[in-house]
Structures are given as C-alpha cells and as structure tokens.
Amino acid sequence: MTLRPYFSSSSKVWDDISWVPGIEDTGYSGWEIVADGNYRLDDPAAFQRIRDVVGSTNLKVTVHAPFGDLNLATLNDPIWQESVRQIISCIEHASELTDRVTIHPGYLSPVGKLMPDKIWGLQKEALRRIGRSAADHGVLACLENMIGIKEFLCRFPEELIGMTEGIEGIGMTFDFGHANTIGKVNAFLPHVGKANHIHIHDNHGVSDEHLPLGDGTIPWKTVGKGVAARYSGVVVVEGRSIEEAKRSLAVFKECFV
C-alpha cells in the first residue's frame, strides 16, 4: 500500500513560518498544520502566510484542529458550544487546503465524572454537529485516540471506534505514540485498516514525549509492517524540529515498507 509521510510540530505554533520549507527539503511530501498560535486558520493574516508558504513548495497539507482549553465533553454549556464552534470554524477554513482534519475528543472534568453517560452523549452530539459541517465542506474530521490520562475519552481502540461509528463526516486518527502511553500499540494494529489518518512519534510508554522515531520503546518494525499491510494514505510524523524530522524519516523509510 502507498504511505505518504508528512511532518508536524506542535512545539512550533508560536514560531514564524520560515521553518516550513525545510519539511520538503528533508524529504517529506506534506505538512500537518497545527492550527493554533501563529497558525490559527481563523486569523486572516496567519491563513494568508500559510497559503503563501504552501504555494511556494510542493507540500500537500492536512490540519490538526486547535485543542488547548477546549472540551467537547464538558457539562459547562457555554464552553461546550464554543469548543464545537472553534472546531467547525477550523474545518471550514481548512477545507480550502485539505480534506483531512484531526480533532481531539473531550475529557472528564471533576463534575463530569459524576455523569459519565451524559458526557458520552455530549461528545457524540459534538461529533454529529462537527461531522455535518465537515461533510458539507468535503472534509473528514478524524477523532484521535488519547494519551494515558484516565480523564480523557477515547484512549482505547474500542472506545474510539464506538464513539465515531456511523457519524457522517467523522473518521479516526490512530496515534501510535498515544497508544504506547497506555500499552495498547498492539491492540490498535488489528484495527488500523479502519483508520483514516495516522500519527507516529516515540516515547517510553509513560508520558507523551513526542520523541523522534527510534528514541523510545515503540517497536517500529512491527508497527510499520502492520500499518503498511492494512492502510494506505498519509502518515504524519510528529516532532519538535527539522533535525528530528530527518531522524524520524530515516526510521520511517526502513520500517514502513
């Protein structure tokens, strides 16, 4: 199957955009924009800078929607409404650049822990609203599995699949770095054919370190073989610098074949 490596760096959201052409120079075919900080798509000046730099390269684009201080599963209705609004706004702007946008699920607040069924319903309703807008704009909004913090929804493959199943405009992003923080890399692999987008980065199985591939404990030959056998499309390497992007791409080329 055909795998296309893209690079993304959430640590650079407050940097200027001059680093982005280095993604292509390093050998990647695309850039996943983390739409926050200086890269918010609802900021006209930022959006124009993004369009200009992308237009000056051969890079294709995907987008990661903003997630800081947002919660698609909060019982606080004004915050829930604003969280949904910001995700939808990002998708509408992103549709001018791509057909894939990754979104984060919500999480349990101390109050939310008292009403888990209500939280599940709020997350589902948020996805239905987001999915309708995504479908209208020719975008698939891909819900991502989360790290090993018990308050997050959608840490496990069964939960992610159950949360998204049957909702128009909604797909799934499998993040194998996140999966490693809960010891579930091998649990995600049999389902990878259902994924619509993939993120990869390394860690030591405890926290979300976002290390270059090969610097942590993820068995990349096993993951690469499993992904290549069941999935075709974009694989986003997440890292902190172009130097890390180079190191990760070498591992990608060795293992994802």
N, C-alpha and C positions, 0 to 999 in steps of 0.2 A: 504494500500500500504506500501511497505518497504522503510523506510527512514534511511539513514546511516549518522550519524553525524561525520564530520571531523572538525579539528580546523586549523586556520591560523592566523598568526600575522605579519602584515606588519611592525610593530614597531620594530621587531627583526631582520631586514635584515642585520644589522651590528653587531649582536651578534654572539658569537660562537655557534656551533650546539649542545652543551651539553643539552640544554633545551628540545630538540625534543622528547626523550623517555618519558618525562613527559606527552605528549599528550596521549600516550597509557595508562600510569598508571592512568590517570584521567578518562578513560573510553571511549575515542573516538576511532573510527575504522580507521581513516585516518588523513593525514596531507596534507593541501594545501600549497605547496611551493610557496612563493612569490619570483620569480626568479630575484632578484635584490640584490645589495650589495654583501654580502658574499655568496649569494645563486644563483648567475648567473650560468645558466646551460652551457653557452659557455666558462666558466672558468674551464679547466680540473681538477684543484686541488679541486675547490669547488664542482664540479659534483661528484668527487670520494668520498669526505666527505659525501655528501648527500646519495650516493649509500651505503656507509658503514653503516651509521646510520639507514637507512631504512631497510637494510638487517639484522640488529641486533634486529629489532622489528617485530611485526605483522601488522604494519601500512600499509594501502594502500595509494596511492598518487594521487592527482591532482595538477595542476600547474596554477599559475597566472602569466601571461607574464609581463615583465617589462613595465612600462608606464611613468616613470619620464623623462621629456624633449623630449618625442616622441609625434608625432601628425600625425595620419593617414588621416587628412583632411587639411593639410597645403598646401598653394599655393607655398611655397618655395620648389621647386622640390628636391634639394639635401637632405633636411630634410625629405621630404615625402619618398624618396627612402630608406633612412637609417632607418626610422621608420618601413617601411614594412620589410626591411631586418632583423632587430633585432627580430621582432615578428616571422618571418618564422624560423630564427635560433633557437629561443626558442622552437618552436613547434617541430622542427626536433630532438633536444636533448630530449625534454620531452617525445617523442614517445617511448623512451626506458623505461619510468616509468609509463605512463598513456595514456588514450585515451581522456582526457578532459583538455583543456587549456582555461582559461578565458582571454579575451583581452578587453582593453578599446577602445571606439570609440575616434575619434578626436574631436577637438574643433575649434571654430571660432576665428581667430586672428583679430586684427583691420582691416587688409586688407581683410581678408576672409569674413567679414561681408558685404562687398560691392558686393560679388559674391556668394550668398548662393546656387544657383543652381550648380555652379562649385564645391563648397565644397561638396555637396551631391554626385556628380559624382566621386570626388576623393576618398571619403570614400567607395563608392561602389566598385570602381576599386581596392582599397587596400584589401577589403574583398574578391574579386574574386581571387586575387593573393595568399592571405593567405589561402583561402579555398582550392585552388588547391593543395598547399603543404600539408595542413592538411590531405586532403583526401588521398593523396599519402602515407602518413605516418600513416594512421589508426587513426587519431586524429580528434575530433570535436573541432573547435575553437569557443568558445562561447562568443559572444559580450554582454557586461554588460551594463545595464541601469545606468545612471549617476546621480550625486547629483544636488541639486538646485542651480546651477550656469548657467545662461542663455546662456553662450557661449558654453557649452557642447552640443554635439549631443546626441540623444537617451536618453533623460530624461523621456519620456512618453512611455507607452506600445505600442501605435500605431506606434510611430516612430521607436522603436526598432524592432518591427515585420516587418514593411515596409522595414527597412534597410537590414534585414537579409534574407527575404523571397526568396526562390528559388536559393540561392547561395550554391553550393556544398561545403561541408566541414565546413559550418558555422552554428552554433546554437546560443542559447541565454542563458545567465546567468541572472536570476532575482535576484536583490539585494533589499531586503525589507528595509534595513537601508537607502539606497539611495532613495528609493521610498518615505520614510517618510519625507525626506527633502523638497519634493515638494507636500506633502499632497496627495500622489497617491497610498498608500498601498492598499486601496480597489479597485482601478482601475486596479491594476496588478493581483489581486487574480482570477478574472474570466478567465484570460489567462494562469494561472500557468501550465495547462496541456500541453502547448506548450513549456515550459521551458525545457532545457537540463541540467541545473545546477542551484543551488540556494545558495545565500549568505544571512546570517542573522546576525544582530547586532543592537544595540539600539541607539537612540538619542532622542532629544526633538523637532524634527521637524523643526529645523532651520539650523543646520550645521551637518557635518558628524563626530559625536563624537566617533563612534565605542565603545559604552558603552556595558557592559555586558547585556544580555537579562534581562528585568525587571527593568533596571535603567532609562529608558526613557519613551516615550509615546506610543510606538507601542503596539497595543492590541494583545499580543502573542497568547491568546487562539483562537481568531478569525483567525489570520494568520495560526497558527498551524493546526487548523481544516480544513481550506481551502486548505492548501498545502497537508496535508495527504490524502484528498479526491481526489486530482487530479494529484498527482505527485508521482513518485517512483524513488529513487536514492539518490545521495549524497546531503546533506545539510551542507554547510560549515559555522560554527560559526567563526566569526572574532573577535579577541580580542587582548589585549596587554600583557597578562601574563597567566601562567598556573592557577593562582588563579582565574582570571576572567573566564578562560575556565571552571573551576569547577562550578562556579556560573551559567554560561550560560547553561551548560549541565543539571543542575537540572531543569531549566525552560523548556528547550527543551523536556526533558522526561515527563514533566507534560502537555505540551501544544500540542506537535506534535504527537498526537495519533489518 
